[in-house]
Amino acid sequence: MKTNRLRRTLLASLLVAAVAVPLSGAATRATVPAPDAVVSGAADRPAQRYAAHRAAVAEAARLADGHGDRRRARNLRALADSRLLAFDGRGRGRIVEVFGDLERARRIAVLVPGSDVRLDTYGGRFRRGAAALSARLGPDAAVVAWLGYDTPDTVGPEVLTPGRADTAAPGLRALVDLLRTFNPPARISALCHSYGAVVCGRAAHGLDVTDLVLYGSPGTGADTAAALGTRARVWASRASGDWVAHLPHANVDLLGTTLGLGPDPTEPAFGARPFATGPGGHGDYLERGSTGLRAMAAIVEAS
């Protein structure tokens, strides 16, 4: 009983801290102009989509430059030669980038990001991790970096609820279905980091993947791996230096809203398969040479 009360107290305290952070002190950023998102035809193959989105990225960079946002323009120009299945430069931004040959790959790994990944931060650890995983897997595999939803802020109330994940789940299922049309025999795995594990948890039922890999996860919104309703193998791990270990893994009903993301997926009672990710921190799982990178590459290769 004391443990449960402590967890509830911690969760409530976390919410208060998230809401009480002086966000008003942050600079208000003017909306950067961007072209409308390109709508691809159902029959468009990857190469056609890549060409269309390269043009959209170039136009978005030009508009950002004209608006005086040199940082965004620079980040967009870094994507000039990228293989993008989707791109939307409006607002927080959406990007779906492919590393490798999507149509010939025997295995495809879809990376689902957690909080604070948006257009202006996409070129950081998330994209570097996708490139590192692609290099580790080699030419027989493709990696898809899916920034296909509005990720929550790490410091803010939305990261404590599954609301953003509920909104994102249909898009993740649609992406996997699209990959199936491009490459029907490929084995697809979903690698879900941090809040991305909540997205994968909400999408799991109907997500056509062989493996669901949760790392650095604050929860999935489900009580057990079986409750996810997936036929995929469910894996879970957390690095020893990851601050997520200190979060209260509980659900609390407060002011008509359910706060918290459920049990810790790395606990044996959850029922996921464990794997080792070593001593790194929350953002280190896919760093080159890391234990996490080797372990997740091995899961994808064995799918």
C-alpha positions in Angstrom: 0.0 0.0 0.0 2.8 2.4 0.9 4.5 1.7 -2.4 1.3 2.4 -4.4 0.7 5.7 -2.5 4.3 6.7 -3.1 4.0 6.1 -6.8 0.8 8.1 -7.0 2.3 10.9 -5.1 5.4 11.0 -7.4 3.2 10.9 -10.5 1.1 13.8 -9.2 4.3 15.7 -8.3 5.6 15.1 -11.8 2.5 16.5 -13.4 2.6 19.6 -11.2 6.3 20.1 -12.1 5.6 19.8 -15.8 2.7 22.2 -15.7 4.5 24.7 -13.4 7.6 25.1 -15.5 7.7 28.7 -16.6 6.9 28.1 -20.2 5.9 31.7 -20.5 9.6 32.5 -20.3 10.3 30.8 -23.6 10.5 33.0 -26.6 7.4 33.0 -28.8 8.5 31.9 -32.2 6.8 33.3 -35.3 5.4 30.7 -37.7 7.9 29.8 -40.4 6.2 29.7 -43.8 6.4 26.4 -45.6 4.8 24.8 -48.7 1.8 22.5 -48.5 2.7 18.9 -48.0 3.0 16.8 -51.1 0.2 14.3 -51.5 1.6 11.1 -53.2 -0.5 9.0 -55.4 -1.4 5.4 -54.3 0.7 4.0 -57.2 3.7 6.2 -56.6 6.8 4.1 -55.9 9.6 5.2 -53.5 11.7 6.9 -56.2 8.8 9.1 -57.3 8.1 10.1 -53.7 11.8 10.8 -53.0 12.0 13.2 -56.0 8.8 15.0 -55.0 9.8 15.6 -51.4 13.3 16.7 -52.4 11.6 19.6 -54.3 9.4 20.3 -51.3 12.4 20.4 -48.9 14.2 22.8 -51.3 11.2 25.1 -51.3 10.8 24.9 -47.6 14.5 25.9 -47.1 14.0 28.8 -49.5 11.0 30.1 -47.6 12.7 29.6 -44.2 15.7 31.6 -45.5 13.5 34.4 -46.7 11.8 34.4 -43.3 15.1 34.9 -41.6 15.2 31.5 -39.9 18.8 30.5 -40.9 18.8 27.5 -38.5 15.8 25.9 -40.1 17.0 26.6 -43.6 20.3 25.0 -42.8 18.7 22.0 -41.3 16.5 21.6 -44.3 19.3 21.9 -46.8 21.1 19.0 -44.9 18.2 16.9 -46.1 18.6 17.9 -49.8 19.8 14.5 -51.0 17.7 12.4 -48.5 15.2 9.7 -49.5 12.0 11.0 -48.0 8.7 9.1 -48.2 6.9 12.1 -46.5 7.7 15.6 -45.6 5.7 18.5 -44.2 7.6 21.6 -43.2 4.6 23.3 -41.6 4.5 23.7 -37.8 6.5 21.2 -35.8 7.1 19.3 -39.1 6.8 15.7 -40.3 9.6 13.6 -41.9 9.7 10.0 -43.0 13.2 9.2 -44.2 14.6 6.0 -45.7 18.1 4.7 -45.2 18.9 1.9 -47.6 17.1 0.3 -50.5 13.5 0.0 -49.4 12.2 -2.2 -52.2 15.0 -4.8 -52.1 15.6 -5.0 -48.4 15.0 -8.3 -46.7 14.4 -6.6 -43.4 13.0 -3.1 -42.5 13.4 -1.4 -39.2 11.0 1.4 -38.4 12.2 3.9 -35.8 9.6 5.6 -33.7 10.9 8.7 -31.8 9.9 9.9 -28.4 9.5 13.5 -27.0 11.1 16.6 -28.3 11.8 15.4 -31.8 10.6 17.9 -34.4 11.7 19.4 -37.7 14.3 21.6 -36.0 15.8 18.8 -33.9 15.3 15.9 -36.4 19.0 16.1 -37.6 20.2 15.3 -34.1 20.3 12.0 -32.2 17.2 10.5 -33.8 18.5 10.8 -37.4 22.1 9.9 -36.4 20.7 6.8 -34.7 18.8 5.8 -37.8 22.0 6.2 -39.9 24.0 4.2 -37.4 21.5 1.4 -37.4 21.5 1.3 -41.1 25.3 1.1 -41.3 25.2 -1.7 -38.7 22.6 -3.7 -40.6 24.2 -3.4 -44.0 22.8 -3.4 -47.5 20.3 -6.2 -47.0 18.2 -4.0 -44.7 16.5 -0.6 -44.7 15.8 1.7 -41.8 12.8 4.1 -41.8 13.0 7.1 -39.5 9.4 8.0 -38.8 8.7 11.4 -37.5 5.1 11.0 -38.4 3.4 12.6 -35.4 3.6 15.7 -33.2 5.8 14.4 -30.4 5.1 15.9 -26.9 7.5 18.1 -25.1 9.6 16.3 -22.4 8.6 19.0 -19.9 4.8 19.3 -20.2 1.6 17.5 -19.2 1.0 15.7 -22.6 4.0 13.4 -22.1 2.2 11.9 -19.1 -0.8 10.8 -21.0 -1.4 8.6 -24.1 -3.3 11.3 -25.9 -0.6 12.1 -28.5 0.0 8.3 -29.0 -3.7 7.7 -29.7 -3.6 10.3 -32.4 -0.3 9.0 -33.8 -1.2 5.2 -33.9 -3.2 5.2 -37.1 -0.4 6.9 -39.0 2.1 4.3 -37.8 -0.1 1.5 -39.0 -0.6 3.2 -42.3 3.2 3.6 -42.8 3.8 -0.2 -42.1 1.0 -1.0 -44.6 2.6 1.2 -47.2 6.0 -0.5 -46.7 4.2 -3.8 -47.3 3.0 -2.6 -50.7 6.6 -1.6 -51.6 8.2 -4.8 -50.4 5.7 -7.6 -49.4 8.2 -10.3 -48.3 10.3 -8.0 -46.1 10.3 -8.6 -42.4 9.4 -5.4 -40.6 10.4 -4.5 -37.0 9.3 -1.4 -35.0 11.9 0.1 -32.7 10.2 2.4 -30.3 12.1 4.9 -28.1 10.8 6.6 -25.0 7.3 8.1 -25.6 7.5 6.3 -29.0 6.9 3.1 -27.0 3.5 4.5 -26.1 2.8 5.2 -29.7 3.7 1.6 -30.6 1.7 0.3 -27.7 -1.4 2.1 -29.0 -0.7 1.0 -32.6 0.3 -2.6 -31.7 -3.1 -4.2 -32.5 -3.2 -4.3 -36.2 0.5 -3.3 -36.7 1.9 -5.8 -39.1 5.4 -6.3 -37.7 7.4 -9.3 -36.5 9.1 -7.5 -33.6 8.0 -4.7 -31.3 11.1 -3.3 -29.5 10.6 -0.9 -26.6 13.6 0.9 -25.2 13.8 3.7 -22.7 10.1 3.3 -22.3 8.0 5.1 -19.7 5.2 2.6 -20.3 2.9 1.5 -23.2 -0.5 2.3 -21.9 -1.1 -1.5 -21.4 -0.7 -3.6 -18.3 1.1 -6.5 -20.0 2.7 -7.5 -23.3 -0.3 -9.8 -24.0 -2.7 -6.8 -23.5 -1.1 -5.0 -26.5 -3.0 -7.5 -28.7 -0.1 -8.2 -31.1 1.3 -11.3 -32.6 4.7 -9.7 -32.8 7.5 -10.6 -30.3 7.6 -7.9 -27.7 11.0 -6.8 -26.4 11.9 -4.3 -23.7 15.1 -2.8 -22.3 16.4 0.2 -20.4 20.0 1.3 -20.1 21.3 1.5 -16.6 21.9 5.3 -16.9 18.5 6.1 -18.3 16.5 8.7 -16.1 13.2 7.0 -17.2 13.9 4.4 -14.4 13.0 7.1 -11.9 9.6 7.8 -13.3 6.6 6.4 -11.4 5.1 3.6 -13.5 1.5 3.9 -12.5 -1.9 5.2 -13.7 -3.8 7.9 -11.7 -7.2 9.4 -12.4 -6.9 13.1 -11.8 -9.5 15.8 -12.7 -11.2 13.5 -15.2 -7.9 12.5 -17.0 -5.9 9.4 -16.7 -2.3 10.3 -16.0 0.6 7.9 -16.3 1.5 5.3 -18.9 1.2 2.1 -17.0 3.6 -0.6 -15.8 7.3 -0.7 -16.6 7.7 -2.8 -19.7 11.1 -4.1 -18.4 9.6 -5.7 -15.3 9.2 -9.5 -15.6 5.5 -9.3 -14.8 4.9 -7.3 -18.0 6.0 -10.3 -20.1 8.3 -8.7 -22.7 11.5 -10.4 -23.8 14.5 -8.7 -22.1 17.7 -7.6 -24.0 20.8 -5.8 -22.9 21.4 -2.1 -23.7 24.3 -1.4 -21.4 25.2 1.6 -19.3 24.2 4.6 -21.5 21.7 7.4 -20.9 18.3 8.1 -22.3 19.5 9.3 -25.7 22.4 6.9 -26.2 20.7 3.7 -27.3 21.6 3.9 -31.0 25.0 5.6 -30.7 27.6 4.0 -32.9 29.4 1.2 -31.0 26.8 1.1 -28.2 25.4 -2.1 -26.6 21.9 -1.0 -27.5 22.8 -0.6 -31.2 24.3 -4.0 -31.4 21.4 -5.6 -29.5 18.7 -4.0 -31.6 20.5 -4.8 -34.9 20.6 -8.4 -33.8 16.9 -8.5 -33.1 16.1 -7.0 -36.5 18.5 -9.5 -38.2 16.9 -12.4 -36.4 13.3 -11.4 -37.3 
